[in-house]
Amino acid sequence: MLVRRLVGGGRACGRHGRRIAALVAELKTRIILAGALFAGSGVALGAFGAHALRDLFGPQQTGWWQTAVQYQMWHAIVLFAIGLAGPPRSGVPALLLGIGILLFSGSLYLMAITDLRWLGVVTPFGGTAFIAAWVMLAWQAFRR
């Protein structure tokens, strides 16, 4: 009786189904919000680097900053797309993309504006999070 109610009928299934649908909708909204915030801050940081910091940066710092902005923007757009039309189980890949942005781009931004070169050891962890997210998304697409 309980199995039938959970998988295929009865009022409990409808109520739980609506609750799950609401949770999925909320998750997608949060993913879209994260993508929009990362994209907006990417534009702002790109402009800040190009205008306010250009005379303060050498070629290496400029390269770090530009790489950070590019990776942040590309992955923010992907987050936004996942939120709009991503696979049903895209919460973990979206989280990994957000972590990747924070670790990869964040460490490059900090390296560019400080003398903390040891932050370079953090950057690959962000890259690994990006790769893991892309592999998970590819696997989800393959399984469909």
Secondary structure, DSSP 8 states (H G I E B T S, - for coil): -HHHHHHT-HHHHHHHHHHHHHHHHHHHHHHHHHHHHHHHHHHHHHHHHHHTSTTT--HHHHHHHHHHHHHHHHHHHHHHHHHHH--TT-HHHHHHHHHHIIIIIHHHHHHHHSS-GGGGGTHHHHHHHHHHHHHHHHHHHHH-
